[in-house]
């Protein structure tokens, strides 16, 4: 059975604790892509990572490692979630089907050592394909992260946009993300 695990990013503590906002795993395009994959017969999971406003690699790993990963698994990571996947795959000899990094952030300023105390490496041998979605109007740290990953990951397939910002609802003006769905299903 094909599966997908979708890892969210890092909201602010104020946003995370605000009852007016959805949980991090149910924000932006995550519910939409989960539903689309489910319709296609792919079991899609969007785990809620612990204290995402103050990410801790060990705590996130404990949640992530509850899932069975294999070559039928599609991993999707947004922002900090993409950075988490890069680190986790770099440290584990697990092969998955596809990895999609959406506006990945790997903390180029080194402000979150509990999450990003690592140097990105080439994870291309951990997946059949690795894709990166980036938009030129995203923040500098994400653009810097993308450049680092482009230099490190061989055979990285880059999907460049000019108007998606950080690939969040406010920037995209929608919760639908058909470009992502197309790559995930290809």
C-alpha positions in Angstrom: 0.0 0.0 0.0 1.3 3.4 -0.9 1.6 5.9 2.0 2.4 9.5 2.4 3.6 11.4 5.5 3.2 15.2 5.4 5.4 17.1 7.9 4.3 20.6 8.8 6.6 23.6 9.5 7.2 25.8 12.5 4.4 28.2 13.5 4.9 31.0 16.0 3.9 30.1 19.6 1.2 32.8 19.4 -0.3 31.2 16.2 0.0 27.7 17.6 -1.8 28.5 20.9 -4.5 30.7 19.2 -7.8 28.8 19.1 -8.7 30.8 15.9 -5.9 29.1 14.0 -5.9 25.4 12.8 -3.3 23.1 14.3 0.0 23.1 12.4 -0.8 19.8 10.7 -4.2 21.0 9.5 -3.1 24.4 8.1 -2.6 25.7 4.6 -2.7 23.0 1.9 -2.1 20.0 4.2 -5.8 18.9 4.5 -6.3 19.4 0.7 -3.3 17.3 -0.3 -4.2 14.7 2.2 -7.7 14.4 0.8 -6.4 14.3 -2.8 -4.0 11.5 -2.0 -6.6 9.6 -0.1 -8.9 9.8 -3.1 -6.1 8.2 -5.1 -5.8 5.3 -2.7 -2.7 6.6 -0.9 -2.9 6.5 2.9 -1.8 10.1 3.8 -0.9 11.1 7.4 -0.3 14.6 8.7 1.1 14.0 12.2 1.1 16.9 14.7 4.7 17.4 15.8 5.3 18.3 19.5 5.8 22.0 20.3 6.4 23.0 16.7 7.0 26.6 17.6 10.2 25.4 19.4 11.2 22.3 17.3 13.3 19.6 18.9 14.7 17.0 16.5 14.6 14.2 19.1 11.0 14.8 20.0 9.9 15.1 16.3 11.9 11.9 15.5 9.9 10.0 18.2 6.7 10.9 16.5 8.0 10.4 12.9 9.5 7.0 13.7 6.0 5.6 14.6 5.4 5.4 10.9 6.6 2.5 8.7 8.7 3.9 5.9 9.5 1.9 2.7 9.8 2.4 -1.1 6.0 2.9 -1.2 6.3 6.0 1.1 6.0 9.5 -0.2 7.5 12.1 2.2 6.4 15.7 2.0 7.9 18.4 4.2 7.1 22.1 4.4 9.5 24.6 5.8 11.0 23.3 9.0 9.3 20.0 8.2 11.4 19.8 5.1 14.5 20.5 7.0 13.6 17.8 9.5 13.2 15.3 6.6 16.6 16.2 5.2 18.3 15.6 8.6 16.4 12.4 9.4 17.0 10.9 6.0 20.7 11.8 6.2 21.0 10.0 9.5 18.9 6.9 8.6 19.6 4.3 5.9 16.0 4.0 4.9 14.9 4.2 1.2 11.5 5.8 0.4 9.8 6.3 -2.9 9.8 10.1 -3.2 10.7 13.1 -1.1 9.2 16.5 -1.8 10.6 19.5 0.1 8.3 22.6 0.0 10.1 25.8 0.9 12.5 23.8 3.1 14.2 25.6 5.9 17.4 24.3 7.4 18.1 27.2 9.8 21.1 28.8 7.9 21.5 31.3 10.8 21.9 28.4 13.3 19.3 29.7 15.7 17.6 26.4 16.5 20.4 23.9 17.5 17.9 21.4 19.1 16.5 20.9 15.6 19.2 21.8 13.1 22.5 20.8 14.6 23.6 19.1 11.4 25.1 19.8 8.0 22.8 18.9 5.1 24.1 16.0 3.0 23.2 14.3 -0.2 20.0 12.3 0.5 19.4 11.3 -3.2 20.2 7.7 -2.4 17.4 7.6 0.2 14.6 8.1 -2.4 13.7 7.3 -6.0 13.5 11.1 -6.5 13.9 14.2 -4.4 12.0 17.4 -5.4 12.3 20.9 -4.1 9.6 23.6 -4.4 10.8 27.2 -4.0 9.4 30.6 -4.8 11.6 33.6 -5.5 9.4 35.8 -3.3 10.0 33.6 -0.2 12.1 34.9 2.7 15.9 35.0 2.4 16.5 32.2 4.9 14.3 29.8 2.8 16.0 30.9 -0.4 19.4 30.4 1.3 18.3 27.0 2.5 17.2 26.0 -1.0 20.6 27.1 -2.4 22.4 24.9 0.2 20.2 21.9 -0.7 20.7 22.4 -4.4 24.4 22.3 -3.9 24.3 19.2 -1.6 21.6 16.9 -3.1 22.5 15.4 -6.4 19.7 14.9 -9.0 17.5 17.3 -7.1 14.5 18.2 -9.2 13.8 21.9 -8.6 10.3 23.4 -9.2 10.7 27.2 -9.2 7.9 29.7 -8.8 7.8 33.5 -8.6 4.5 34.1 -6.7 3.9 31.5 -4.0 5.9 33.1 -1.2 6.4 30.5 1.6 3.6 28.3 0.2 1.2 29.2 2.9 -2.5 30.2 2.5 -1.8 34.0 2.8 0.8 33.9 0.1 -0.8 31.4 -2.3 -4.3 32.8 -1.8 -5.7 29.3 -1.8 -5.4 26.0 0.1 -5.2 24.0 -3.1 -1.8 23.0 -4.4 -2.2 21.2 -7.7 1.4 21.6 -8.7 2.4 19.5 -5.6 -0.2 16.9 -6.3 1.0 16.5 -9.9 4.6 15.8 -8.7 3.6 13.5 -5.9 1.5 11.4 -8.3 3.9 11.4 -11.2 
